[in-house]
Amino acid sequence: MIKRLLIILTLTAIAFGFYPLAWGVEDARQLSPLAAGYVENSVEELGTSNVVTAIVVSYRGLDTLGEVTVLFAAAAGVTLLMTSGNPERRKKRAASRGKDGKDGKDGKDGSEGGSDKARRQGSELLAAGAAFLFPIIWLFGIYIFIHGHLTPGGGFQGGVVIASAVLLIIFADCRQELGHTVLQLAEALSGAAYVGVGLLGLWMAAGFLDPRFLAAGEFGELFSAGAIPIIYSLIGIKVGAELTGIVDSLRRCS
C-alpha cells in the first residue's frame, strides 16, 4: 500500500512539473533578438547556408565542445563499467566458451559449444549484406559531416552513421575484433585537433572556434565557410570513434 502511494505521489509531482510545458507553451510569433541575429548574419559573417551549422560550430562552439566532452565521459564510463565487472564471472564465461570452441563442448554432437559458435557467426545472408553495406554507410557518414555547412547534417549525425556501420558488422559476426589502437588514436587526435582549430580562431580571428581564420570561399561550394568543414569533420571522426568504442565494449561483455 505504501509503495503504491509513493508511486501515485511521484506521478502527481511529475504531472505538476510538466503542466506548464503542456498548457503554457505558445507558438512564437517572431524570433528572439539573438535568434534573429543568427539567422540574418550567419550567411554574411560565416558564409554557410546551414544556419544550424553556424550556430553549433561557431556562435555556440563552446557548447559543442562541452557536448563532445560529455560524450567522451559517457564512452569512458561505459568502457569502465563493462571491463570492471566480476572477474570470476568473466573467467566462467571464458571457460564456457572455450578456446576456439574446443573446451569440452566443441559442438560436434550438437552441444552448447557448437550452437553458441553458430549464433555468434550469424547468417551468411547477414554477413554478405553487412560486407556490402559497410563501405556505403561509411561513405554516407563522411558525406554527412563534410557537407554539414551546406545541407542538414553535421559531425554528430555523421559519427552516428559511421558507428552504425560498425554495429552492423558486429551483428553479422560477434567475433570481429576492432583495432583499439586505431580507435584511440582517431579519438585523441581528432579531439586535440578540434581544440587546436578553436585556438587558431582565437589567435587569428575574433574568438574561439571562429572559422574565419581561413578564407570563406565561394558561397555554396564544398570548400567554403572557412574552417567549418574541418571542424565538422573532426567532430564526426571523434563521435564515430567514441560510439564505436561503446558498441565494442557492449559486444565484448555480451
C-alpha positions in Angstrom: 0.0 0.0 0.0 2.8 2.4 0.9 4.6 1.6 -2.3 1.5 2.4 -4.4 1.0 5.6 -2.5 4.6 6.7 -3.2 4.2 5.9 -6.9 1.0 7.9 -7.1 2.6 10.9 -5.3 5.6 10.7 -7.6 3.5 10.6 -10.7 1.4 13.5 -9.4 4.6 15.6 -8.8 5.8 14.8 -12.3 2.4 15.8 -13.7 2.5 19.1 -11.9 6.1 19.7 -13.2 5.0 19.1 -16.8 1.8 21.0 -16.6 3.3 24.4 -17.6 5.0 22.8 -20.5 1.8 21.2 -21.8 -0.6 24.1 -21.3 1.5 27.2 -21.0 3.5 27.0 -24.2 2.5 29.3 -27.0 3.7 29.5 -30.6 6.4 32.0 -31.1 5.2 34.9 -33.3 8.7 36.1 -34.0 12.3 35.2 -33.4 14.1 36.5 -30.4 16.7 39.2 -31.0 19.5 36.6 -30.6 17.9 34.1 -32.9 17.2 36.8 -35.4 20.8 37.9 -35.3 21.9 34.3 -36.0 19.6 34.0 -39.0 20.4 37.4 -40.5 24.1 37.4 -40.1 25.2 33.7 -40.5 25.5 33.9 -44.3 27.3 37.2 -44.4 29.6 36.5 -41.5 30.4 32.8 -41.9 29.4 32.0 -45.5 27.4 28.9 -44.6 23.9 28.2 -45.9 23.0 26.0 -42.9 22.2 28.3 -40.0 22.2 25.4 -37.6 25.8 24.6 -38.5 26.8 28.3 -38.0 25.2 28.2 -34.5 26.6 24.8 -33.4 30.1 25.2 -34.8 30.9 28.8 -34.4 28.5 31.0 -32.5 28.0 28.4 -29.7 31.1 26.4 -30.3 31.9 26.2 -26.6 28.6 24.4 -26.1 29.6 21.9 -28.8 33.0 21.4 -27.1 31.1 20.6 -23.9 28.8 18.1 -25.7 31.8 16.3 -27.1 33.3 16.2 -23.7 30.1 14.7 -22.2 30.1 12.1 -24.9 33.7 11.2 -24.1 32.9 10.9 -20.4 29.9 8.6 -21.3 32.1 6.4 -23.5 34.8 6.2 -20.8 32.1 5.4 -18.2 30.6 2.6 -20.3 34.0 1.1 -21.0 34.9 1.2 -17.3 31.7 -0.4 -16.3 31.9 -3.1 -18.9 35.5 -4.0 -18.2 35.5 -3.9 -14.4 32.8 -6.4 -13.8 33.1 -9.6 -11.7 36.4 -11.3 -12.7 35.0 -14.7 -11.6 32.1 -14.2 -13.9 34.4 -13.3 -16.8 36.5 -16.4 -16.1 33.5 -18.7 -16.1 32.1 -17.1 -19.3 35.5 -17.6 -21.0 35.7 -21.2 -19.8 32.2 -22.0 -21.0 33.1 -20.6 -24.5 36.4 -22.4 -24.6 39.4 -21.6 -26.8 38.3 -21.7 -30.4 35.2 -23.6 -29.4 37.3 -26.6 -28.2 36.8 -26.7 -24.5 35.0 -29.9 -23.9 31.9 -28.8 -25.9 33.1 -28.4 -29.4 29.7 -28.7 -30.9 30.4 -31.9 -32.9 27.4 -33.6 -31.2 25.1 -30.5 -31.4 26.2 -29.5 -27.9 26.1 -26.0 -26.5 29.5 -25.0 -27.8 28.5 -25.6 -31.4 25.2 -23.7 -31.1 27.0 -20.7 -29.4 29.5 -20.6 -32.2 26.9 -20.6 -34.8 24.9 -18.0 -33.0 27.9 -15.7 -32.8 28.8 -16.2 -36.5 25.4 -15.0 -37.7 23.8 -15.9 -41.0 25.6 -15.9 -44.3 23.0 -13.5 -45.7 23.6 -11.0 -42.9 27.4 -11.3 -43.3 27.2 -10.7 -47.1 24.8 -7.8 -46.6 27.0 -6.2 -44.0 30.1 -6.6 -46.1 28.3 -4.9 -49.0 26.7 -2.1 -47.0 29.6 -1.3 -44.7 31.6 0.9 -47.1 28.5 2.6 -48.4 27.3 3.5 -44.9 30.8 4.8 -44.0 30.9 7.0 -47.1 27.4 8.3 -46.3 28.5 9.2 -42.8 31.6 11.0 -44.2 29.4 12.8 -46.7 27.1 14.0 -43.9 29.7 15.7 -41.8 31.7 17.1 -44.8 28.6 18.7 -46.2 27.3 19.9 -42.9 27.8 23.5 -43.8 25.7 23.1 -46.9 22.9 20.7 -46.1 21.2 19.3 -43.0 23.6 17.1 -41.1 26.9 17.5 -39.3 29.5 15.9 -37.2 27.3 14.2 -34.6 25.0 12.8 -37.2 27.8 11.6 -39.4 29.6 10.0 -36.5 26.4 8.1 -35.5 26.1 6.8 -39.1 29.7 5.6 -39.1 29.2 3.8 -35.7 26.0 2.1 -37.1 28.1 0.6 -39.9 30.4 -1.0 -37.3 27.3 -2.2 -35.3 26.1 -3.9 -38.5 29.4 -5.7 -38.9 29.2 -6.9 -35.3 25.7 -8.1 -35.7 26.9 -10.2 -38.7 29.8 -11.7 -36.7 30.3 -11.0 -32.9 33.8 -12.4 -33.1 35.0 -9.4 -35.1 37.9 -7.7 -33.4 38.3 -3.9 -33.8 41.5 -2.1 -33.9 41.5 -0.4 -30.5 44.8 1.4 -31.2 43.3 3.0 -34.3 40.1 4.0 -32.4 42.0 5.5 -29.6 44.3 7.4 -31.9 41.4 8.7 -34.0 39.5 9.8 -30.9 42.5 11.5 -29.3 43.9 13.2 -32.4 40.5 14.5 -33.6 39.8 15.9 -30.2 43.2 17.6 -29.9 42.8 18.9 -33.5 39.4 20.3 -32.7 40.7 22.3 -29.7 43.7 23.4 -31.9 41.4 24.7 -34.6 39.4 26.5 -31.9 42.6 28.2 -30.6 43.6 29.2 -34.1 40.3 31.0 -34.4 41.1 32.7 -31.1 44.5 33.7 -32.3 43.9 34.6 -35.9 40.2 35.7 -35.9 37.7 37.0 -33.5 37.3 34.2 -31.0 37.5 30.5 -30.0 36.3 28.3 -32.9 35.9 31.3 -35.2 36.2 29.7 -38.7 37.1 32.9 -40.4 40.9 32.4 -40.0 40.5 30.5 -43.3 39.1 32.1 -46.5 35.3 31.9 -46.7 35.5 30.8 -50.4 32.5 30.9 -52.7 29.1 30.6 -51.0 27.5 27.1 -51.6 30.8 25.4 -52.6 32.2 22.4 -50.8 35.4 24.3 -49.8 33.7 27.3 -48.3 32.6 28.7 -44.9 36.1 28.9 -43.7 37.2 26.2 -41.3 33.6 24.9 -40.6 34.0 21.8 -42.8 37.3 21.0 -41.0 35.6 21.5 -37.6 32.6 19.3 -38.5 34.9 16.6 -39.9 36.9 16.5 -36.7 33.7 16.2 -34.7 32.4 13.4 -36.9 35.6 11.4 -36.5 35.6 11.9 -32.7 31.9 11.0 -32.3 32.2 8.0 -34.6 35.3 6.7 -32.7 33.7 7.2 -29.3 30.4 5.5 -30.3 32.2 2.7 -31.9 34.2 2.1 -28.7 30.9 2.0 -26.8 29.5 -0.6 -29.2 32.6 -2.7 -29.0 32.6 -2.6 -25.1 29.0 -3.9 -25.2 29.9 -6.6 -27.6 32.9 -7.8 -25.6 30.8 -8.1 -22.4 27.7 -9.8 -24.0 
